[in-house]
Amino acid sequence: MQKPPLHTSFLNAFRGVFLMIKSERNFQIETAAFVINLFLIFYLNLTATDAVLIIIISSLVLAAEIFNTAIERICDIIQPEFDRRIGFIKDISAGAVFLISISSVVAGVYIYWKYLFP
């Protein structure tokens, strides 16, 4: 199979992100949090290191949500009816998003604390 041109690969990736924003409520919330973080980076004048950490952590949450959605959709195709094994897979996938989200909140509080309460 021949690989598509590079620009087509980028367009497909952008379409994937757009589809996530359009169809997934949690991704919409996490994207809003990402935008708020970008605003806070500039408003609070974070150091480059702190800004990069916030961007990386926020991006990890978004990526985890994309992986979780992909896993859930694949599971739904493989087994459309209820199956406790599929439920287990979906639960641990959602658990991964939960863990990275909680970690991002803790890291955000730790980083922003020194800017909000000097």
Biopython code that builds the backbone (N, CA, C, O; Angstrom):
import numpy as np
from Bio.PDB.StructureBuilder import StructureBuilder

atoms = [
    (1, "MET", "N", (0.833, -1.178, 0.000)),
    (1, "MET", "CA", (0.000, 0.000, 0.000)),
    (1, "MET", "C", (0.880, 1.245, 0.000)),
    (1, "MET", "O", (1.813, 1.361, 0.795)),
    (2, "GLN", "N", (0.573, 2.161, -0.891)),
    (2, "GLN", "CA", (1.345, 3.383, -1.014)),
    (2, "GLN", "C", (0.920, 4.393, 0.041)),
    (2, "GLN", "O", (-0.270, 4.564, 0.309)),
    (3, "LYS", "N", (1.902, 5.060, 0.635)),
    (3, "LYS", "CA", (1.605, 6.072, 1.640)),
    (3, "LYS", "C", (1.015, 7.304, 0.957)),
    (3, "LYS", "O", (1.401, 7.648, -0.160)),
    (4, "PRO", "N", (0.068, 7.970, 1.645)),
    (4, "PRO", "CA", (-0.475, 9.203, 1.076)),
    (4, "PRO", "C", (0.562, 10.315, 1.158)),
    (4, "PRO", "O", (1.514, 10.221, 1.932)),
    (5, "PRO", "N", (0.385, 11.361, 0.369)),
    (5, "PRO", "CA", (1.307, 12.506, 0.470)),
    (5, "PRO", "C", (1.271, 13.096, 1.879)),
    (5, "PRO", "O", (0.288, 12.945, 2.604)),
    (6, "LEU", "N", (2.342, 13.759, 2.249)),
    (6, "LEU", "CA", (2.486, 14.298, 3.593)),
    (6, "LEU", "C", (1.337, 15.247, 3.953)),
    (6, "LEU", "O", (0.807, 15.197, 5.062)),
    (7, "HIS", "N", (0.962, 16.106, 3.013)),
    (7, "HIS", "CA", (-0.109, 17.061, 3.316)),
    (7, "HIS", "C", (-1.431, 16.342, 3.584)),
    (7, "HIS", "O", (-2.240, 16.821, 4.379)),
    (8, "THR", "N", (-1.660, 15.210, 2.940)),
    (8, "THR", "CA", (-2.880, 14.432, 3.179)),
    (8, "THR", "C", (-2.853, 13.838, 4.582)),
    (8, "THR", "O", (-3.881, 13.796, 5.258)),
    (9, "SER", "N", (-1.696, 13.385, 5.019)),
    (9, "SER", "CA", (-1.566, 12.855, 6.376)),
    (9, "SER", "C", (-1.876, 13.926, 7.413)),
    (9, "SER", "O", (-2.557, 13.659, 8.403)),
    (10, "PHE", "N", (-1.379, 15.136, 7.188)),
    (10, "PHE", "CA", (-1.669, 16.228, 8.105)),
    (10, "PHE", "C", (-3.151, 16.578, 8.095)),
    (10, "PHE", "O", (-3.742, 16.816, 9.148)),
    (11, "LEU", "N", (-3.751, 16.610, 6.913)),
    (11, "LEU", "CA", (-5.184, 16.906, 6.825)),
    (11, "LEU", "C", (-6.002, 15.857, 7.569)),
    (11, "LEU", "O", (-6.970, 16.192, 8.250)),
    (12, "ASN", "N", (-5.618, 14.598, 7.442)),
    (12, "ASN", "CA", (-6.320, 13.528, 8.167)),
    (12, "ASN", "C", (-6.194, 13.714, 9.679)),
    (12, "ASN", "O", (-7.159, 13.516, 10.418)),
    (13, "ALA", "N", (-5.007, 14.093, 10.130)),
    (13, "ALA", "CA", (-4.797, 14.313, 11.566)),
    (13, "ALA", "C", (-5.642, 15.492, 12.065)),
    (13, "ALA", "O", (-6.266, 15.404, 13.122)),
    (14, "PHE", "N", (-5.662, 16.580, 11.316)),
    (14, "PHE", "CA", (-6.486, 17.732, 11.697)),
    (14, "PHE", "C", (-7.966, 17.364, 11.705)),
    (14, "PHE", "O", (-8.717, 17.801, 12.577)),
    (15, "ARG", "N", (-8.380, 16.556, 10.727)),
    (15, "ARG", "CA", (-9.774, 16.109, 10.692)),
    (15, "ARG", "C", (-10.095, 15.277, 11.932)),
    (15, "ARG", "O", (-11.185, 15.391, 12.491)),
    (16, "GLY", "N", (-9.157, 14.448, 12.359)),
    (16, "GLY", "CA", (-9.356, 13.647, 13.566)),
    (16, "GLY", "C", (-9.559, 14.511, 14.798)),
    (16, "GLY", "O", (-10.447, 14.241, 15.607)),
    (17, "VAL", "N", (-8.747, 15.545, 14.946)),
    (17, "VAL", "CA", (-8.897, 16.454, 16.087)),
    (17, "VAL", "C", (-10.236, 17.182, 15.980)),
    (17, "VAL", "O", (-10.943, 17.327, 16.977)),
    (18, "PHE", "N", (-10.586, 17.641, 14.777)),
    (18, "PHE", "CA", (-11.865, 18.327, 14.581)),
    (18, "PHE", "C", (-13.035, 17.413, 14.937)),
    (18, "PHE", "O", (-13.989, 17.846, 15.583)),
    (19, "LEU", "N", (-12.964, 16.150, 14.516)),
    (19, "LEU", "CA", (-14.029, 15.202, 14.840)),
    (19, "LEU", "C", (-14.145, 14.990, 16.346)),
    (19, "LEU", "O", (-15.250, 14.845, 16.869)),
    (20, "MET", "N", (-13.024, 14.971, 17.038)),
    (20, "MET", "CA", (-13.053, 14.835, 18.497)),
    (20, "MET", "C", (-13.734, 16.057, 19.122)),
    (20, "MET", "O", (-14.585, 15.914, 19.999)),
    (21, "ILE", "N", (-13.360, 17.249, 18.674)),
    (21, "ILE", "CA", (-13.969, 18.468, 19.218)),
    (21, "ILE", "C", (-15.461, 18.484, 18.932)),
    (21, "ILE", "O", (-16.260, 18.886, 19.778)),
    (22, "LYS", "N", (-15.829, 18.049, 17.744)),
    (22, "LYS", "CA", (-17.226, 18.091, 17.328)),
    (22, "LYS", "C", (-18.096, 17.070, 18.065)),
    (22, "LYS", "O", (-19.266, 17.343, 18.332)),
    (23, "SER", "N", (-17.547, 15.908, 18.393)),
    (23, "SER", "CA", (-18.388, 14.813, 18.849)),
    (23, "SER", "C", (-18.187, 14.361, 20.301)),
    (23, "SER", "O", (-19.038, 13.649, 20.834)),
    (24, "GLU", "N", (-17.111, 14.743, 20.939)),
    (24, "GLU", "CA", (-16.812, 14.212, 22.270)),
    (24, "GLU", "C", (-16.860, 15.308, 23.333)),
    (24, "GLU", "O", (-16.017, 16.205, 23.334)),
    (25, "ARG", "N", (-17.841, 15.240, 24.239)),
    (25, "ARG", "CA", (-18.036, 16.251, 25.276)),
    (25, "ARG", "C", (-16.799, 16.413, 26.159)),
    (25, "ARG", "O", (-16.372, 17.536, 26.427)),
    (26, "ASN", "N", (-16.226, 15.303, 26.611)),
    (26, "ASN", "CA", (-15.049, 15.397, 27.485)),
    (26, "ASN", "C", (-13.888, 16.095, 26.776)),
    (26, "ASN", "O", (-13.161, 16.880, 27.385)),
    (27, "PHE", "N", (-13.723, 15.805, 25.500)),
    (27, "PHE", "CA", (-12.653, 16.447, 24.740)),
    (27, "PHE", "C", (-12.916, 17.947, 24.613)),
    (27, "PHE", "O", (-11.981, 18.747, 24.641)),
    (28, "GLN", "N", (-14.176, 18.324, 24.475)),
    (28, "GLN", "CA", (-14.525, 19.747, 24.415)),
    (28, "GLN", "C", (-14.146, 20.437, 25.725)),
    (28, "GLN", "O", (-13.580, 21.530, 25.720)),
    (29, "ILE", "N", (-14.461, 19.792, 26.836)),
    (29, "ILE", "CA", (-14.124, 20.356, 28.153)),
    (29, "ILE", "C", (-12.607, 20.460, 28.302)),
    (29, "ILE", "O", (-12.091, 21.482, 28.756)),
    (30, "GLU", "N", (-11.903, 19.410, 27.922)),
    (30, "GLU", "CA", (-10.442, 19.401, 28.054)),
    (30, "GLU", "C", (-9.794, 20.415, 27.110)),
    (30, "GLU", "O", (-8.768, 21.006, 27.445)),
    (31, "THR", "N", (-10.385, 20.617, 25.944)),
    (31, "THR", "CA", (-9.877, 21.632, 25.019)),
    (31, "THR", "C", (-10.081, 23.025, 25.596)),
    (31, "THR", "O", (-9.209, 23.885, 25.479)),
    (32, "ALA", "N", (-11.236, 23.246, 26.220)),
    (32, "ALA", "CA", (-11.482, 24.537, 26.879)),
    (32, "ALA", "C", (-10.464, 24.765, 27.990)),
    (32, "ALA", "O", (-9.959, 25.876, 28.148)),
    (33, "ALA", "N", (-10.160, 23.728, 28.759)),
    (33, "ALA", "CA", (-9.151, 23.840, 29.815)),
    (33, "ALA", "C", (-7.783, 24.173, 29.216)),
    (33, "ALA", "O", (-7.024, 24.957, 29.784)),
    (34, "PHE", "N", (-7.480, 23.577, 28.075)),
    (34, "PHE", "CA", (-6.213, 23.855, 27.390)),
    (34, "PHE", "C", (-6.142, 25.328, 26.983)),
    (34, "PHE", "O", (-5.114, 25.978, 27.174)),
    (35, "VAL", "N", (-7.226, 25.849, 26.428)),
    (35, "VAL", "CA", (-7.264, 27.257, 26.016)),
    (35, "VAL", "C", (-7.118, 28.175, 27.237)),
    (35, "VAL", "O", (-6.406, 29.177, 27.180)),
    (36, "ILE", "N", (-7.792, 27.832, 28.335)),
    (36, "ILE", "CA", (-7.653, 28.614, 29.568)),
    (36, "ILE", "C", (-6.204, 28.595, 30.042)),
    (36, "ILE", "O", (-5.673, 29.619, 30.471)),
    (37, "ASN", "N", (-5.572, 27.435, 29.963)),
    (37, "ASN", "CA", (-4.160, 27.346, 30.346)),
    (37, "ASN", "C", (-3.284, 28.226, 29.465)),
    (37, "ASN", "O", (-2.366, 28.879, 29.961)),
    (38, "LEU", "N", (-3.557, 28.249, 28.163)),
    (38, "LEU", "CA", (-2.783, 29.118, 27.266)),
    (38, "LEU", "C", (-2.948, 30.580, 27.667)),
    (38, "LEU", "O", (-1.980, 31.341, 27.683)),
    (39, "PHE", "N", (-4.178, 30.967, 27.989)),
    (39, "PHE", "CA", (-4.425, 32.334, 28.458)),
    (39, "PHE", "C", (-3.635, 32.611, 29.736)),
    (39, "PHE", "O", (-2.978, 33.646, 29.852)),
    (40, "LEU", "N", (-3.702, 31.688, 30.692)),
    (40, "LEU", "CA", (-3.005, 31.885, 31.973)),
    (40, "LEU", "C", (-1.492, 31.951, 31.808)),
    (40, "LEU", "O", (-0.812, 32.679, 32.531)),
    (41, "ILE", "N", (-0.974, 31.190, 30.859)),
    (41, "ILE", "CA", (0.476, 31.233, 30.606)),
    (41, "ILE", "C", (0.913, 32.660, 30.291)),
    (41, "ILE", "O", (1.926, 33.138, 30.803)),
    (42, "PHE", "N", (0.137, 33.335, 29.441)),
    (42, "PHE", "CA", (0.505, 34.702, 29.049)),
    (42, "PHE", "C", (0.083, 35.728, 30.104)),
    (42, "PHE", "O", (0.825, 36.669, 30.385)),
    (43, "TYR", "N", (-1.095, 35.549, 30.683)),
    (43, "TYR", "CA", (-1.598, 36.509, 31.671)),
    (43, "TYR", "C", (-0.721, 36.542, 32.920)),
    (43, "TYR", "O", (-0.426, 37.614, 33.448)),
    (44, "LEU", "N", (-0.310, 35.377, 33.386)),
    (44, "LEU", "CA", (0.515, 35.293, 34.587)),
    (44, "LEU", "C", (2.001, 35.368, 34.288)),
    (44, "LEU", "O", (2.825, 35.359, 35.202)),
    (45, "ASN", "N", (2.349, 35.442, 32.990)),
    (45, "ASN", "CA", (3.745, 35.552, 32.565)),
    (45, "ASN", "C", (4.599, 34.416, 33.133)),
    (45, "ASN", "O", (5.606, 34.656, 33.798)),
    (46, "LEU", "N", (4.184, 33.180, 32.862)),
    (46, "LEU", "CA", (4.912, 32.013, 33.350)),
    (46, "LEU", "C", (6.300, 31.952, 32.727)),
    (46, "LEU", "O", (6.519, 32.432, 31.615)),
    (47, "THR", "N", (7.226, 31.357, 33.458)),
    (47, "THR", "CA", (8.554, 31.123, 32.899)),
    (47, "THR", "C", (8.423, 30.130, 31.748)),
    (47, "THR", "O", (7.420, 29.425, 31.634)),
    (48, "ALA", "N", (9.427, 30.083, 30.912)),
    (48, "ALA", "CA", (9.392, 29.165, 29.776)),
    (48, "ALA", "C", (9.246, 27.720, 30.243)),
    (48, "ALA", "O", (8.502, 26.944, 29.644)),
    (49, "THR", "N", (9.950, 27.362, 31.307)),
    (49, "THR", "CA", (9.885, 25.995, 31.824)),
    (49, "THR", "C", (8.484, 25.661, 32.315)),
    (49, "THR", "O", (7.946, 24.603, 31.989)),
    (50, "ASP", "N", (7.893, 26.556, 33.095)),
    (50, "ASP", "CA", (6.543, 26.313, 33.599)),
    (50, "ASP", "C", (5.524, 26.262, 32.459)),
    (50, "ASP", "O", (4.610, 25.438, 32.473)),
    (51, "ALA", "N", (5.685, 27.145, 31.474)),
    (51, "ALA", "CA", (4.768, 27.169, 30.329)),
    (51, "ALA", "C", (4.845, 25.864, 29.545)),
    (51, "ALA", "O", (3.820, 25.291, 29.172)),
    (52, "VAL", "N", (6.049, 25.407, 29.302)),
    (52, "VAL", "CA", (6.225, 24.152, 28.557)),
    (52, "VAL", "C", (5.626, 22.984, 29.335)),
    (52, "VAL", "O", (4.984, 22.115, 28.745)),
    (53, "LEU", "N", (5.825, 22.955, 30.636)),
    (53, "LEU", "CA", (5.240, 21.880, 31.452)),
    (53, "LEU", "C", (3.718, 21.888, 31.367)),
    (53, "LEU", "O", (3.101, 20.834, 31.213)),
    (54, "ILE", "N", (3.113, 23.058, 31.465)),
    (54, "ILE", "CA", (1.656, 23.156, 31.366)),
    (54, "ILE", "C", (1.179, 22.695, 29.992)),
    (54, "ILE", "O", (0.191, 21.966, 29.894)),
    (55, "ILE", "N", (1.860, 23.107, 28.942)),
    (55, "ILE", "CA", (1.465, 22.710, 27.583)),
    (55, "ILE", "C", (1.606, 21.203, 27.391)),
    (55, "ILE", "O", (0.720, 20.568, 26.819)),
    (56, "ILE", "N", (2.700, 20.629, 27.860)),
    (56, "ILE", "CA", (2.903, 19.182, 27.726)),
    (56, "ILE", "C", (1.846, 18.411, 28.507)),
    (56, "ILE", "O", (1.260, 17.460, 27.990)),
    (57, "ILE", "N", (1.607, 18.812, 29.734)),
    (57, "ILE", "CA", (0.626, 18.117, 30.566)),
    (57, "ILE", "C", (-0.767, 18.211, 29.944)),
    (57, "ILE", "O", (-1.492, 17.218, 29.886)),
    (58, "SER", "N", (-1.135, 19.401, 29.482)),
    (58, "SER", "CA", (-2.447, 19.586, 28.859)),
    (58, "SER", "C", (-2.571, 18.750, 27.588)),
    (58, "SER", "O", (-3.621, 18.165, 27.323)),
    (59, "SER", "N", (-1.507, 18.698, 26.813)),
    (59, "SER", "CA", (-1.511, 17.900, 25.587)),
    (59, "SER", "C", (-1.626, 16.408, 25.891)),
    (59, "SER", "O", (-2.272, 15.672, 25.145)),
    (60, "LEU", "N", (-1.012, 15.964, 26.969)),
    (60, "LEU", "CA", (-1.125, 14.562, 27.363)),
    (60, "LEU", "C", (-2.565, 14.188, 27.706)),
    (60, "LEU", "O", (-3.026, 13.096, 27.375)),
    (61, "VAL", "N", (-3.268, 15.100, 28.370)),
    (61, "VAL", "CA", (-4.674, 14.840, 28.688)),
    (61, "VAL", "C", (-5.478, 14.702, 27.397)),
    (61, "VAL", "O", (-6.283, 13.781, 27.260)),
    (62, "LEU", "N", (-5.261, 15.612, 26.456)),
    (62, "LEU", "CA", (-5.989, 15.557, 25.183)),
    (62, "LEU", "C", (-5.659, 14.269, 24.411)),
    (62, "LEU", "O", (-6.549, 13.622, 23.858)),
    (63, "ALA", "N", (-4.386, 13.913, 24.382)),
    (63, "ALA", "CA", (-3.985, 12.688, 23.683)),
    (63, "ALA", "C", (-4.586, 11.457, 24.340)),
    (63, "ALA", "O", (-5.045, 10.544, 23.654)),
    (64, "ALA", "N", (-4.586, 11.429, 25.673)),
    (64, "ALA", "CA", (-5.182, 10.289, 26.383)),
    (64, "ALA", "C", (-6.663, 10.165, 26.049)),
    (64, "ALA", "O", (-7.171, 9.056, 25.885)),
    (65, "GLU", "N", (-7.354, 11.288, 25.949)),
    (65, "GLU", "CA", (-8.781, 11.260, 25.605)),
    (65, "GLU", "C", (-8.989, 10.732, 24.186)),
    (65, "GLU", "O", (-9.941, 9.994, 23.932)),
    (66, "ILE", "N", (-8.119, 11.101, 23.280)),
    (66, "ILE", "CA", (-8.213, 10.593, 21.904)),
    (66, "ILE", "C", (-8.001, 9.081, 21.892)),
    (66, "ILE", "O", (-8.758, 8.356, 21.245)),
    (67, "PHE", "N", (-6.985, 8.602, 22.597)),
    (67, "PHE", "CA", (-6.744, 7.154, 22.662)),
    (67, "PHE", "C", (-7.920, 6.429, 23.298)),
    (67, "PHE", "O", (-8.329, 5.367, 22.828)),
    (68, "ASN", "N", (-8.460, 6.998, 24.360)),
    (68, "ASN", "CA", (-9.603, 6.392, 25.033)),
    (68, "ASN", "C", (-10.796, 6.273, 24.081)),
    (68, "ASN", "O", (-11.447, 5.231, 24.020)),
    (69, "THR", "N", (-11.071, 7.330, 23.354)),
    (69, "THR", "CA", (-12.184, 7.310, 22.405)),
    (69, "THR", "C", (-11.946, 6.275, 21.310)),
    (69, "THR", "O", (-12.865, 5.552, 20.924)),
    (70, "ALA", "N", (-10.721, 6.203, 20.813)),
    (70, "ALA", "CA", (-10.406, 5.216, 19.779)),
    (70, "ALA", "C", (-10.608, 3.796, 20.303)),
    (70, "ALA", "O", (-11.176, 2.952, 19.611)),
    (71, "ILE", "N", (-10.146, 3.537, 21.513)),
    (71, "ILE", "CA", (-10.306, 2.205, 22.109)),
    (71, "ILE", "C", (-11.780, 1.873, 22.284)),
    (71, "ILE", "O", (-12.215, 0.765, 21.968)),
    (72, "GLU", "N", (-12.550, 2.839, 22.789)),
    (72, "GLU", "CA", (-13.986, 2.593, 22.980)),
    (72, "GLU", "C", (-14.696, 2.333, 21.659)),
    (72, "GLU", "O", (-15.553, 1.453, 21.580)),
    (73, "ARG", "N", (-14.352, 3.082, 20.631)),
    (73, "ARG", "CA", (-15.000, 2.885, 19.317)),
    (73, "ARG", "C", (-14.635, 1.520, 18.720)),
    (73, "ARG", "O", (-15.488, 0.841, 18.148)),
    (74, "ILE", "N", (-13.382, 1.131, 18.854)),
    (74, "ILE", "CA", (-12.971, -0.188, 18.367)),
    (74, "ILE", "C", (-13.724, -1.280, 19.115)),
    (74, "ILE", "O", (-14.202, -2.239, 18.509)),
    (75, "CYS", "N", (-13.826, -1.135, 20.420)),
    (75, "CYS", "CA", (-14.565, -2.115, 21.230)),
    (75, "CYS", "C", (-16.018, -2.206, 20.788)),
    (75, "CYS", "O", (-16.575, -3.302, 20.718)),
    (76, "ASP", "N", (-16.638, -1.067, 20.490)),
    (76, "ASP", "CA", (-18.034, -1.070, 20.048)),
    (76, "ASP", "C", (-18.203, -1.769, 18.699)),
    (76, "ASP", "O", (-19.234, -2.391, 18.446)),
    (77, "ILE", "N", (-17.204, -1.668, 17.845)),
    (77, "ILE", "CA", (-17.268, -2.358, 16.550)),
    (77, "ILE", "C", (-17.089, -3.860, 16.745)),
    (77, "ILE", "O", (-17.808, -4.663, 16.151)),
    (78, "ILE", "N", (-16.131, -4.226, 17.575)),
    (78, "ILE", "CA", (-15.849, -5.646, 17.807)),
    (78, "ILE", "C", (-17.009, -6.338, 18.508)),
    (78, "ILE", "O", (-17.378, -7.457, 18.151)),
    (79, "GLN", "N", (-17.587, -5.670, 19.509)),
    (79, "GLN", "CA", (-18.663, -6.284, 20.284)),
    (79, "GLN", "C", (-19.735, -5.228, 20.575)),
    (79, "GLN", "O", (-19.668, -4.534, 21.589)),
    (80, "PRO", "N", (-20.726, -5.110, 19.676)),
    (80, "PRO", "CA", (-21.772, -4.099, 19.874)),
    (80, "PRO", "C", (-22.667, -4.382, 21.085)),
    (80, "PRO", "O", (-23.207, -3.452, 21.684)),
    (81, "GLU", "N", (-22.824, -5.631, 21.441)),
    (81, "GLU", "CA", (-23.654, -5.997, 22.593)),
    (81, "GLU", "C", (-22.824, -5.896, 23.870)),
    (81, "GLU", "O", (-21.594, -5.907, 23.827)),
    (82, "PHE", "N", (-23.513, -5.799, 25.007)),
    (82, "PHE", "CA", (-22.794, -5.715, 26.284)),
    (82, "PHE", "C", (-21.950, -6.972, 26.501)),
    (82, "PHE", "O", (-22.410, -8.095, 26.295)),
    (83, "ASP", "N", (-20.723, -6.752, 26.917)),
    (83, "ASP", "CA", (-19.796, -7.837, 27.256)),
    (83, "ASP", "C", (-18.929, -7.307, 28.391)),
    (83, "ASP", "O", (-18.294, -6.261, 28.254)),
    (84, "ARG", "N", (-18.902, -8.016, 29.496)),
    (84, "ARG", "CA", (-18.149, -7.518, 30.648)),
    (84, "ARG", "C", (-16.660, -7.383, 30.346)),
    (84, "ARG", "O", (-15.991, -6.535, 30.936)),
    (85, "ARG", "N", (-16.127, -8.205, 29.435)),
    (85, "ARG", "CA", (-14.710, -8.085, 29.067)),
    (85, "ARG", "C", (-14.461, -6.768, 28.338)),
    (85, "ARG", "O", (-13.452, -6.103, 28.576)),
    (86, "ILE", "N", (-15.375, -6.395, 27.458)),
    (86, "ILE", "CA", (-15.264, -5.112, 26.757)),
    (86, "ILE", "C", (-15.443, -3.978, 27.755)),
    (86, "ILE", "O", (-14.755, -2.960, 27.675)),
    (87, "GLY", "N", (-16.365, -4.154, 28.692)),
    (87, "GLY", "CA", (-16.559, -3.149, 29.744)),
    (87, "GLY", "C", (-15.291, -2.924, 30.548)),
    (87, "GLY", "O", (-14.964, -1.792, 30.903)),
    (88, "PHE", "N", (-14.579, -4.006, 30.833)),
    (88, "PHE", "CA", (-13.319, -3.913, 31.560)),
    (88, "PHE", "C", (-12.313, -3.089, 30.758)),
    (88, "PHE", "O", (-11.646, -2.214, 31.310)),
    (89, "ILE", "N", (-12.203, -3.364, 29.466)),
    (89, "ILE", "CA", (-11.271, -2.633, 28.602)),
    (89, "ILE", "C", (-11.627, -1.152, 28.574)),
    (89, "ILE", "O", (-10.752, -0.294, 28.690)),
    (90, "LYS", "N", (-12.911, -0.857, 28.422)),
    (90, "LYS", "CA", (-13.343, 0.539, 28.390)),
    (90, "LYS", "C", (-13.081, 1.230, 29.728)),
    (90, "LYS", "O", (-12.666, 2.389, 29.761)),
    (91, "ASP", "N", (-13.320, 0.526, 30.819)),
    (91, "ASP", "CA", (-13.110, 1.111, 32.148)),
    (91, "ASP", "C", (-11.641, 1.434, 32.400)),
    (91, "ASP", "O", (-11.324, 2.502, 32.924)),
    (92, "ILE", "N", (-10.749, 0.526, 32.036)),
    (92, "ILE", "CA", (-9.332, 0.815, 32.296)),
    (92, "ILE", "C", (-8.808, 1.899, 31.356)),
    (92, "ILE", "O", (-7.913, 2.663, 31.718)),
    (93, "SER", "N", (-9.363, 1.961, 30.161)),
    (93, "SER", "CA", (-8.998, 3.034, 29.239)),
    (93, "SER", "C", (-9.447, 4.387, 29.798)),
    (93, "SER", "O", (-8.688, 5.356, 29.767)),
    (94, "ALA", "N", (-10.665, 4.448, 30.303)),
    (94, "ALA", "CA", (-11.160, 5.673, 30.929)),
    (94, "ALA", "C", (-10.359, 5.984, 32.196)),
    (94, "ALA", "O", (-10.119, 7.149, 32.514)),
    (95, "GLY", "N", (-9.952, 4.946, 32.908)),
    (95, "GLY", "CA", (-9.133, 5.130, 34.109)),
    (95, "GLY", "C", (-7.813, 5.806, 33.794)),
    (95, "GLY", "O", (-7.321, 6.607, 34.588)),
    (96, "ALA", "N", (-7.234, 5.491, 32.645)),
    (96, "ALA", "CA", (-5.979, 6.131, 32.245)),
    (96, "ALA", "C", (-6.188, 7.632, 32.046)),
    (96, "ALA", "O", (-5.358, 8.440, 32.462)),
    (97, "VAL", "N", (-7.291, 7.997, 31.413)),
    (97, "VAL", "CA", (-7.596, 9.418, 31.223)),
    (97, "VAL", "C", (-7.814, 10.082, 32.576)),
    (97, "VAL", "O", (-7.347, 11.197, 32.809)),
    (98, "PHE", "N", (-8.520, 9.400, 33.462)),
    (98, "PHE", "CA", (-8.784, 9.941, 34.796)),
    (98, "PHE", "C", (-7.476, 10.214, 35.542)),
    (98, "PHE", "O", (-7.304, 11.279, 36.136)),
    (99, "LEU", "N", (-6.555, 9.246, 35.508)),
    (99, "LEU", "CA", (-5.279, 9.412, 36.221)),
    (99, "LEU", "C", (-4.470, 10.584, 35.678)),
    (99, "LEU", "O", (-3.937, 11.384, 36.447)),
    (100, "ILE", "N", (-4.379, 10.685, 34.364)),
    (100, "ILE", "CA", (-3.596, 11.789, 33.789)),
    (100, "ILE", "C", (-4.290, 13.119, 34.046)),
    (100, "ILE", "O", (-3.624, 14.142, 34.209)),
    (101, "SER", "N", (-5.623, 13.119, 34.084)),
    (101, "SER", "CA", (-6.356, 14.358, 34.373)),
    (101, "SER", "C", (-6.126, 14.814, 35.806)),
    (101, "SER", "O", (-5.881, 15.995, 36.052)),
    (102, "ILE", "N", (-6.204, 13.886, 36.750)),
    (102, "ILE", "CA", (-5.951, 14.226, 38.153)),
    (102, "ILE", "C", (-4.508, 14.709, 38.325)),
    (102, "ILE", "O", (-4.251, 15.693, 39.019)),
    (103, "SER", "N", (-3.587, 14.015, 37.695)),
    (103, "SER", "CA", (-2.180, 14.424, 37.775)),
    (103, "SER", "C", (-1.977, 15.815, 37.194)),
    (103, "SER", "O", (-1.183, 16.597, 37.717)),
    (104, "SER", "N", (-2.689, 16.130, 36.116)),
    (104, "SER", "CA", (-2.537, 17.447, 35.502)),
    (104, "SER", "C", (-3.078, 18.543, 36.413)),
    (104, "SER", "O", (-2.516, 19.636, 36.472)),
    (105, "VAL", "N", (-4.163, 18.256, 37.118)),
    (105, "VAL", "CA", (-4.709, 19.244, 38.065)),
    (105, "VAL", "C", (-3.714, 19.484, 39.201)),
    (105, "VAL", "O", (-3.468, 20.627, 39.587)),
    (106, "VAL", "N", (-3.149, 18.412, 39.727)),
    (106, "VAL", "CA", (-2.169, 18.540, 40.810)),
    (106, "VAL", "C", (-0.955, 19.339, 40.325)),
    (106, "VAL", "O", (-0.491, 20.247, 41.014)),
    (107, "ALA", "N", (-0.452, 19.003, 39.152)),
    (107, "ALA", "CA", (0.703, 19.725, 38.610)),
    (107, "ALA", "C", (0.345, 21.188, 38.339)),
    (107, "ALA", "O", (1.148, 22.085, 38.598)),
    (108, "GLY", "N", (-0.856, 21.424, 37.819)),
    (108, "GLY", "CA", (-1.286, 22.798, 37.557)),
    (108, "GLY", "C", (-1.368, 23.623, 38.822)),
    (108, "GLY", "O", (-0.923, 24.771, 38.846)),
    (109, "VAL", "N", (-1.932, 23.051, 39.873)),
    (109, "VAL", "CA", (-2.010, 23.762, 41.153)),
    (109, "VAL", "C", (-0.597, 24.072, 41.653)),
    (109, "VAL", "O", (-0.317, 25.179, 42.112)),
    (110, "TYR", "N", (0.271, 23.091, 41.559)),
    (110, "TYR", "CA", (1.650, 23.276, 42.022)),
    (110, "TYR", "C", (2.355, 24.387, 41.233)),
    (110, "TYR", "O", (3.048, 25.223, 41.812)),
    (111, "ILE", "N", (2.173, 24.387, 39.916)),
    (111, "ILE", "CA", (2.852, 25.389, 39.079)),
    (111, "ILE", "C", (2.222, 26.769, 39.254)),
    (111, "ILE", "O", (2.937, 27.756, 39.432)),
    (112, "TYR", "N", (0.903, 26.846, 39.205)),
    (112, "TYR", "CA", (0.231, 28.153, 39.272)),
    (112, "TYR", "C", (0.265, 28.777, 40.664)),
    (112, "TYR", "O", (0.147, 29.995, 40.795)),
    (113, "TRP", "N", (0.422, 27.972, 41.689)),
    (113, "TRP", "CA", (0.385, 28.469, 43.065)),
    (113, "TRP", "C", (1.335, 29.638, 43.273)),
    (113, "TRP", "O", (0.963, 30.655, 43.860)),
    (114, "LYS", "N", (2.564, 29.489, 42.790)),
    (114, "LYS", "CA", (3.579, 30.524, 43.025)),
    (114, "LYS", "C", (3.292, 31.811, 42.251)),
    (114, "LYS", "O", (3.819, 32.870, 42.593)),
    (115, "TYR", "N", (2.456, 31.725, 41.206)),
    (115, "TYR", "CA", (2.082, 32.928, 40.457)),
    (115, "TYR", "C", (0.842, 33.604, 41.041)),
    (115, "TYR", "O", (0.696, 34.825, 40.974)),
    (116, "LEU", "N", (-0.036, 32.801, 41.606)),
    (116, "LEU", "CA", (-1.272, 33.344, 42.167)),
    (116, "LEU", "C", (-1.113, 33.824, 43.593)),
    (116, "LEU", "O", (-1.780, 34.766, 44.020)),
    (117, "PHE", "N", (-0.219, 33.166, 44.332)),
    (117, "PHE", "CA", (0.013, 33.513, 45.742)),
    (117, "PHE", "C", (1.508, 33.673, 46.008)),
    (117, "PHE", "O", (2.119, 32.838, 46.674)),
    (118, "PRO", "N", (2.096, 34.757, 45.479)),
    (118, "PRO", "CA", (3.559, 34.931, 45.610)),
    (118, "PRO", "C", (4.014, 35.194, 47.029)),
    (118, "PRO", "O", (5.209, 35.357, 47.275)),
]
sb = StructureBuilder()
sb.init_structure("model")
sb.init_model(0)
sb.init_chain("A")
sb.init_seg("    ")
for serial, (resi, resn, name, xyz) in enumerate(atoms, 1):
    if name == "N":
        sb.init_residue(resn, " ", resi, " ")
    sb.init_atom(name, np.array(xyz, "f"), 0.0, 1.0, " ", f" {name:<3s}", serial, name[0])
structure = sb.get_structure()
